[in-house]
Structures are given as C-alpha cells and as structure tokens.
Amino acid sequence: MNKDQKGALSKMVDTGRIIYNTPLAPLTSIKIGGSADALIYAHSEHEIAQVVGYAKNEQIPLYILGGGSNIVFSDEGYRGIVLKLTAGKELVERDTRTCRITFSSGYISHLASVRAVQNGCGGFEGMYGLPGTIGGALYMNSKWPAGHFTTADRLVSILYMAEDGITTTLTKEELMFSYGFSMLQNRSGIVLSATFEFELEDPKNIQHKCDLVMNYRQTTQPIGVHTAGCVFKNISLEEMEHAHLPTRSAGYFIDKCGLKGERKNGLVISDIHANFFINESGATAKDFIYLKEKVKDRVYKKFNVLLREEVLVV
C-alpha cells in the first residue's frame, strides 16, 4: 500500500482508527497469521462505505473480520485492508408475545445470547459461549448440533451494504441458508446489522437452557485454548447413507483414524474433540494446512468420504 493510498484512507476514517503493518494473529482465536497492510476499525456506516468503495476503486484486497474464529490467516499476512467491525448497541422492540432485537454485525455472539436472556427472549441459547460475531455467525450459519440450532433460525432480515456503498434489506429467505452456508459466502458486501425475532419466556428458564449449552461445550470441546473452532463440516445425510456410516460427525471419523494427539510442530489435534486443532505454541498457517490435509487424506482412505473445511484459510 503506497503513501497516497494511506493518506486517502486516513481522510476517510475520522471516528475509527487505522493501524498499518500490524499482526493479525492476536485478532484470531487460534493465534495464527502474519501482518496486514492496514487494519481499520470502522465505527460508522459512512466510514465503512467509504473504505469499501475506495478499496474497490483502487483494487485493494479487502477482508471483513468479525470475532476472529473460524479463520486462519496466512503466515505471509494479508496484502490489503482488513476491516474490523466493532460492536454497536442493540435495538430492542417488543410486544406482549414476541421480541425483536437488532444487533450490529460486530456484536459478539455470546453477548447477544446474554442480551436475549436479559430481555426474556428465547431461541438464542445455541449462541451461548460462541466467541465470534453475529456477522460471522450468519456468514457461516453457525450451529449447535446438540440442540439443532442454527443462527438463521430466528433471523428476520439483515441490513446489507454492497461494494458500491448502497445499503439494502435482505430477508432470511433471500439469503438461502443451509448447513454451514449462506448466500453471503457468494457476495462481496458487508452485513451491517441483523434483526432476530424471539418468543418471550421466563429469563430463568432461558438461562437454564444456556447453562446446559455451556455445560455441553465444556464437556465435549476443548475450552480455554487457542483453536479456530471445528475445522471440518460434518458430512451430509446423503453421504452418510451412501457410505453406510453410523454418523455424520467429522470428529468421529478423525478419531477413528487414530489422529487424536497428531501433531505438526506447535499444532495438535485435540484429545477431547478430534475436529479441533489446538495451537499450543507458535503454530503456523503452514502447520494448519499440513495437518488438515493429512486428516482429509486419512479419512478419505478409511471411510471414502471427503471432509470439507469449515475454517477459512485466508
């Protein structure tokens, strides 16, 4: 990024801030990645529109970063702009039976679940304990398999900004959600906010369900360590039936291949849940790629199924 481009960006970002040549690893849950040419914290819709439009016109690569889970940045870093969305305030609208809450895209998923509980809004318990953001959860349609929950379940609509800076409202149906997928993955704009609708319940009952979710996470997943979340998606029902397999669980196949504890330098496959890679010390993106490809190869040879990545390597 040249001096003129830096100068132009500085004029666009008034309330936010820009950091040049800054490490990306601290911004991710797995703590892997090189430096970005520019990291921008944007605090207003106007700033976001300015940056997105400028990046497009100047043909500068642009990546939208949420909470930093489900992503591994290259060891070489990101040659372009990383736009970090910040959490704004939520908007709550309620009547006698239902409640609608609008969250900004940068709102932390777990905190959104907490806010839902506080407002007596049932249906967001599956977000409890998730480290990412609302925008990222919608992009991946994050799920909690034990409770058959996906982020899109309670979604009404999103406020979406296209590359040209024009904002529009898109409904849940227009985003065509499915397992681990939304149409957002085929678009290059930005989710600014999302509105969800909930049924009103006793907050104590909702909190109890949240506690069950957290207990499930703590007993089945590695907690308090550096991971990117589940590395692979579970296979489809059709794949399971075609190969006559007992489960769709990617973790099951990795475990049955004897890969728990498998290591590449500072990166190791969890002994608790085989679909989690843990960065114990100084792991690199190259380590991550090596280990995931090894897992895919071993699982394919043993079960004749091809695992598909859930974690993005950028």
N, C-alpha and C positions, 0 to 999 in steps of 0.2 A: 504494500500500500504506500503510495507516494505522498509527498508533503502536501500537495494540493488537495488530494482526497481527504487527508486527515484534517486539513483546515476547513473543508466543506462540511465534514461530519461535526466538527466542533460547533459550527454555527447552528446546526440543526438540533443539537441536544442541549437544551437550556436547563431543565429541571433534573434530568438524569445525569449519567456520567459515562465517560469513555476511558478505558484502560487499554493501552497498546502493549503488544508482545507479552501477554500475561498467561501464566499456566492455566490449563483447563482442568487438570486432574483434580484440584480441590473442589471444583464445582460438580463433580460426578460422585455417585455413591460408591463406585468401585475404585476411585482414585487413580485412574489411568488416563494418560493423554499428554500431548505436548502443548505448545502455546498457540494462542490465537493472535492473528494480526491485530484485531481490535475486538474488545469485549464491550458491549454497550448495554447499560441498564437504562431502559426507557420507562418513563413514568407517566406518559400521556399518550392518548390515541394519536394526537398530532405528531409527536416525535416518532412514533412507530411508523406512521405513514410516510414521513419524510425520509427515514432511514431505508425503509423497504423500497420506495421509489428511486432513491439515489443508487442503491445497490443494483437495482435492475438496469437503470440507465448507464451506469458505469461498468456493468457486467462484473461486479464484485460478488463472489460467492457469499451467500447469506444462510446462516443456520439459526433456527429458533430454538433456544434452550429453555426447558422448564426446570424441573427439580433435579435433573441430572441422573435419574435412574434409567435403566434400560438403554444405556448408551455407553460406548467405548470410543473415545477419540483416538485418532492415530498418534503414534509416537512422534511423528513429524509435526503434529498440531493441525491447525485449521488455517489455511491461507485465504482469509476473507474476514467477514464480520460475524461474530456470534452475538445474537441479540437475546439478552436475558430478560424475560418478562417478570415483572415484580407483582406481588400480591396487592390488590386494592381492597377496598371494603366491599362487603356483600350487601345485596339489596334483598330485603325480606318482605313478601306480600302474603297475607293470609286471610282466610275467611273462617267459617265455623267448622269446616271439614278438611280443607286442604291448605297447603302452604307452598308458595313458590319462592325459591331462593336463586338469585343470580350471583354467580361467583366469577371473578376475573380469571383469565386463563392461567395466571401465575399463582393462583391460590393453592396452597399446599393441600393435597388430598385428605390427609389425616385431619387437618384443622377444619376442612369443610365438613367432614363427618362429625367432628366435635360440635361445630356450629349448628348442624342439623339436629343433633341431640338436644342442645340447649333450647332450640325452638320447637321441640316436640315433633320433629319431622322424621317419620320412619321410612326406611328404604335405602339409606346410605351407609348402613353398617359395614358393608363389604369394603368400604374405603378406609375403615379404621385401621391405622397402623401403616398405611401406604406412604412412602416417602416422596413420591413425585408430585406433580401439579395437576390441576383439573384439565388444562390444555393437553398435557402429555397423556393423561388417562383416557381422554376422548380420542386422541390420535391413535392409540393402541387398543382402544376399547378394553381397558384393564378389567380383569375379572377376579373373582374369588370363587374358585371351583367348589369348595366345600359348601358354599351357600348358593351356588348357581347365580351369582350376581355379576353383572357387567355394568360399567359406567353408564352405558347408554340407556339402561332400564328406565331411569327416571327423567331422562332428558326430554325437554320440550323443544328447545331451539338453541342456536348459537349466534353470536354476533361475529361475523367473519369479515376480515379485510383482505381483499385481493392484492395482487402485486402492484396494481395501479393506484392503490390507496383508497379505493372505493369500498365502503362497508355495506354489507347486506345481511339479512337474517336468513339463516338456513334451518329448516326443520329437521327433526330426528329422521324422518323418512327420507329426506334428500341426501342424508349422509350415508345411507345404506350400510349400517353396522352389521358385522358378523363376528365370528370368533377371531379375536386378535386383529380386527381390521375395521377401518372406516374409510370413507371416500377422501378424508383429509390426507391420507397417505398418497393420493394421486393428485393433490393440489399443492400449490406453492405459496399460498397465502398464510394468514395467521388467524387463529381463534383469539378473539379479544375477550369474550366472556361467554358464559353458558348458563341457561336457565333450566332449573330442575323443578319438578312438581312432586310433592310428598303428601302422604296422608298423615293427619295429626294423630299422635299417640302419646301415651304417658311417657315422659322422658326417662323415668326409672326403668321402664320395660325396654326402651330403645338402648339405654346404656348397658343393660344386662346382655343384650344381643351383641353389642360392641365388645364387651368383655369376653364373650365366647369366641368372637372372631380373633381377638388378640391372643387368647389362650391357644387357639388353633395355630396361629402363626408361630408362637413361641415354642410349641412342642413339635412342629413339623418342618420349620425352616431355620436356617442359621440367623441369629439375631446379634446385633452389636458388632458385626464385622463388615468389611468392605466387599460388597457384592453389587452386581448390576441387576439383581432380580433373576427370575427364571431365564436361562439362556435360550431355551428352545420352547416352541409351542408344543402342546400336546397334539398327537396325530388326530385325524378326523375319524368319525364313527365308521365311515366307509372303508378307510384304510385298516382300521382295527378288524372289521368283519372280514375283509378280503384276505388278510394275512392270518386270520384265526387267532388273534391275540386276545389276552384276558383283560386288557386295559388300554386306555388312550394315553396314559401318563408317560411323558418323556423321561421323567425321573426314574420310573420303573425300568425302562429299557437300559438306561445308562447304568443303573445299579446292577442289573442282571448281566451286564457286560464286565462286571468286576472293576468298574472305573472309579468308585468312591476312593478318595485319597490320592488319585492320579495327579501328578504334579508336573508343571513346567516352570522351572525357576521359582519365583515367588507366588505363583498362582496355583491353587489346588482345588480339586473338586470336593465339595463338602461331604463329610461323613454323615451329616444329618439328612440332607436332601441333595441327591445327585444332580439335580438340574440347576444348582447354584455353584458358581465358581467364586472362590474367595481369594482376594488379594491380601496375602499375609505379609508380604514385604517386597516392595519395589517391582511389582509385576509390570509388564509392558503390554501394549496392544498386540505386539507380535506373539507374546506368550498366549494371549487370549485366543488369537486366531489359530495358533497351532493346536491348542487344546480342544477348541470347538470342532475343528476339522477332524481331529483324531476321534472324538466322540462320534461324530456323524459317520465316519468310516466304519468304526467298530459296530455301531448299532445297525447300520445297513447290512453288514456282512452277517450278523447274527439273526436279525429279525426281518430283513428285506423291507425295511421302511426307511424313508429319508426324512430325517428331522429338519424342521425349518426354524430358522433363528427368530427369536423374539427380541433379543438385544441388537440394537443397531450399531454397526461399526462405521464411524464417520471419518 
